[in-house]
Amino acid sequence: MDTPTLFDEARIYVRGGRGGNGVVAFRREKFVPRGGPAGGDGGDGGDVVIAVDSRLNTLIHFRHQTHFEAGRGGHGRGKNQTGARGEDVIVPVPPGTVVRTDEGTLLADLVAPDQRVVVAQGGRGGRGNARFATSTHQAPRVAEKGTPGEERWLRLELKLLADVGLVGLPNAGKSTLLSVVSAARPKVADYPFTTLQPNLGVVAVGDEYDFVLADLPGLIEGAHAGAGLGHRFLRHVERTRLLIHVLDGSSADPWHDFEVVTEELQLYNPQLAERPQIVAVNKMDLPLARAHWPAVQRAARAAGLSAFAISAVTGENVWPLMRHVGEMLRSLPPVPAHPEAGAVPVFRLDEKPTFTVRRAGQAWVVEGDAIEQLVARTMWQYHDAAQRAQRQMEAMGVLEALRRAGVQPGDTVQIGDMQMEWLW
């Protein structure tokens, strides 16, 4: 049998829109030098935003599209007209999606309807020459290029949002139980393998209780370490407030089955083993299950757990079990999202921008965020702009550092994508 394709994980590439360029322009006005500067700013680039869409329940749509790029900001124009802001791109995800960087850093845990997070900010628009006018320099020919937007690869991981999770070994009858108490219709038969996808159903117990029940694919020994489909399903248990541990009452040792699954939960995440549980011994329509029931009931009581003898096929004790679940949920708090999610990082510029100077073959390479951004934003075709950039590099200590390193006239200096010739 082929390995099943799961749609609770995805990897996507996001890039914010580039900021528009500022412009050098002048208006015609009597008694004003060159008519006066009137170059508008470039518009900021659009953002890439991940937003919760309650209509979705898988990440399958990322199978066809994995790259998302926001719109570019418009260039500035004359008459002090600012370029249009780039269009944002909204990336819809189902509730319960965890967003991480490719390195594993948590960015957001999206659980609330319409919750959203900016994952790639657009670049800043460049300033037009109207921004550089002073009392002593009334007709500047200086403008800035827009900066590129952020870009990164992200990993999306879906953890089902369900109040109650059905756990147990394969073929314990979890899917059958879900189909009996809800409108969910998972594939149910005497398969030699387990359910391949989690299934959700809404359970309504009269007018008293309603909750979301998740049928989580059967766990096997070693699941925490990746045996079978391992942690790819265990993650879905983390959202639930209560677990119904479904046992096959007709197995050789039902309580041993309970201990196997409980150990896997403990090894995967110790908090899961402490989650409130109810034991449901299934297949009471079979004589062997009825014979095992007294021993399982005693073991459950010794462990401080409620136990129910049920038959998902005949419906025996199924609704008393669901009523007990509803009563327990009333007193259980929601499971908190990741505590570190949603925290907004604060970045501060250093008082003295840092950079490095190194020799690479025949060129001198200057590296550093501040200096590379300065070079990228400068419109070198304008003499005023080139002189302004030179003054800023002098103030930052870049030119002095190159002199100390031994740069000679005619040498090539590379900063970012720009290569320049050292003239003095």
KAQUILIN-V38810 format. One record per residue. N is the residue number from 1. BURIAL is + if it has 16 or more other C-alpha atoms within 10 Angstrom, else -. Layout:
N|BURIAL ; N|BURIAL
This chain:
1|- ; 2|- ; 3|- ; 4|- ; 5|- ; 6|+ ; 7|+ ; 8|+ ; 9|+ ; 10|+ ; 11|+ ; 12|+ ; 13|+ ; 14|+ ; 15|+ ; 16|+ ; 17|+ ; 18|+ ; 19|+ ; 20|+ ; 21|+ ; 22|+ ; 23|+ ; 24|+ ; 25|+ ; 26|+ ; 27|+ ; 28|- ; 29|- ; 30|- ; 31|- ; 32|- ; 33|- ; 34|- ; 35|- ; 36|+ ; 37|+ ; 38|+ ; 39|+ ; 40|+ ; 41|+ ; 42|+ ; 43|+ ; 44|+ ; 45|+ ; 46|+ ; 47|+ ; 48|+ ; 49|+ ; 50|+ ; 51|+ ; 52|+ ; 53|+ ; 54|- ; 55|- ; 56|- ; 57|+ ; 58|+ ; 59|+ ; 60|+ ; 61|- ; 62|+ ; 63|- ; 64|- ; 65|- ; 66|- ; 67|- ; 68|+ ; 69|+ ; 70|+ ; 71|+ ; 72|+ ; 73|+ ; 74|+ ; 75|+ ; 76|+ ; 77|+ ; 78|+ ; 79|- ; 80|+ ; 81|+ ; 82|+ ; 83|+ ; 84|+ ; 85|+ ; 86|+ ; 87|+ ; 88|+ ; 89|+ ; 90|+ ; 91|+ ; 92|+ ; 93|+ ; 94|+ ; 95|+ ; 96|+ ; 97|+ ; 98|+ ; 99|+ ; 100|+ ; 101|+ ; 102|- ; 103|- ; 104|- ; 105|- ; 106|+ ; 107|+ ; 108|+ ; 109|+ ; 110|+ ; 111|+ ; 112|- ; 113|- ; 114|- ; 115|- ; 116|+ ; 117|+ ; 118|+ ; 119|+ ; 120|+ ; 121|+ ; 122|+ ; 123|+ ; 124|+ ; 125|+ ; 126|+ ; 127|+ ; 128|+ ; 129|+ ; 130|+ ; 131|+ ; 132|+ ; 133|+ ; 134|- ; 135|- ; 136|- ; 137|- ; 138|+ ; 139|+ ; 140|+ ; 141|+ ; 142|+ ; 143|+ ; 144|+ ; 145|+ ; 146|+ ; 147|+ ; 148|+ ; 149|+ ; 150|+ ; 151|+ ; 152|- ; 153|+ ; 154|+ ; 155|+ ; 156|+ ; 157|+ ; 158|+ ; 159|+ ; 160|+ ; 161|+ ; 162|+ ; 163|+ ; 164|+ ; 165|+ ; 166|+ ; 167|+ ; 168|+ ; 169|+ ; 170|+ ; 171|+ ; 172|+ ; 173|+ ; 174|+ ; 175|+ ; 176|+ ; 177|+ ; 178|+ ; 179|+ ; 180|+ ; 181|+ ; 182|- ; 183|- ; 184|+ ; 185|- ; 186|+ ; 187|- ; 188|- ; 189|- ; 190|- ; 191|- ; 192|- ; 193|- ; 194|+ ; 195|+ ; 196|+ ; 197|+ ; 198|+ ; 199|+ ; 200|+ ; 201|+ ; 202|+ ; 203|+ ; 204|+ ; 205|+ ; 206|- ; 207|- ; 208|- ; 209|+ ; 210|+ ; 211|+ ; 212|+ ; 213|+ ; 214|+ ; 215|+ ; 216|+ ; 217|+ ; 218|+ ; 219|+ ; 220|+ ; 221|+ ; 222|+ ; 223|+ ; 224|+ ; 225|- ; 226|- ; 227|- ; 228|+ ; 229|+ ; 230|+ ; 231|+ ; 232|+ ; 233|+ ; 234|+ ; 235|+ ; 236|+ ; 237|+ ; 238|+ ; 239|+ ; 240|+ ; 241|+ ; 242|+ ; 243|+ ; 244|+ ; 245|+ ; 246|+ ; 247|+ ; 248|+ ; 249|+ ; 250|+ ; 251|- ; 252|- ; 253|- ; 254|+ ; 255|+ ; 256|- ; 257|+ ; 258|+ ; 259|- ; 260|+ ; 261|+ ; 262|+ ; 263|+ ; 264|+ ; 265|+ ; 266|- ; 267|+ ; 268|+ ; 269|+ ; 270|- ; 271|- ; 272|+ ; 273|+ ; 274|- ; 275|- ; 276|+ ; 277|+ ; 278|+ ; 279|+ ; 280|+ ; 281|+ ; 282|+ ; 283|+ ; 284|+ ; 285|+ ; 286|- ; 287|- ; 288|- ; 289|+ ; 290|+ ; 291|- ; 292|+ ; 293|+ ; 294|- ; 295|- ; 296|+ ; 297|+ ; 298|- ; 299|- ; 300|+ ; 301|- ; 302|- ; 303|- ; 304|- ; 305|- ; 306|+ ; 307|+ ; 308|+ ; 309|+ ; 310|+ ; 311|+ ; 312|+ ; 313|- ; 314|- ; 315|- ; 316|+ ; 317|+ ; 318|+ ; 319|- ; 320|- ; 321|+ ; 322|+ ; 323|+ ; 324|- ; 325|+ ; 326|+ ; 327|- ; 328|- ; 329|+ ; 330|- ; 331|- ; 332|- ; 333|- ; 334|- ; 335|- ; 336|- ; 337|+ ; 338|- ; 339|- ; 340|- ; 341|+ ; 342|- ; 343|- ; 344|- ; 345|- ; 346|- ; 347|- ; 348|- ; 349|- ; 350|- ; 351|- ; 352|- ; 353|- ; 354|- ; 355|+ ; 356|- ; 357|+ ; 358|- ; 359|- ; 360|- ; 361|- ; 362|- ; 363|+ ; 364|+ ; 365|+ ; 366|+ ; 367|+ ; 368|- ; 369|- ; 370|+ ; 371|+ ; 372|+ ; 373|+ ; 374|+ ; 375|+ ; 376|+ ; 377|+ ; 378|+ ; 379|+ ; 380|+ ; 381|- ; 382|- ; 383|- ; 384|- ; 385|+ ; 386|+ ; 387|- ; 388|- ; 389|+ ; 390|+ ; 391|- ; 392|- ; 393|+ ; 394|- ; 395|- ; 396|+ ; 397|- ; 398|+ ; 399|+ ; 400|- ; 401|+ ; 402|+ ; 403|- ; 404|- ; 405|- ; 406|- ; 407|+ ; 408|- ; 409|- ; 410|- ; 411|+ ; 412|+ ; 413|+ ; 414|+ ; 415|+ ; 416|+ ; 417|- ; 418|- ; 419|- ; 420|- ; 421|- ; 422|- ; 423|- ; 424|-
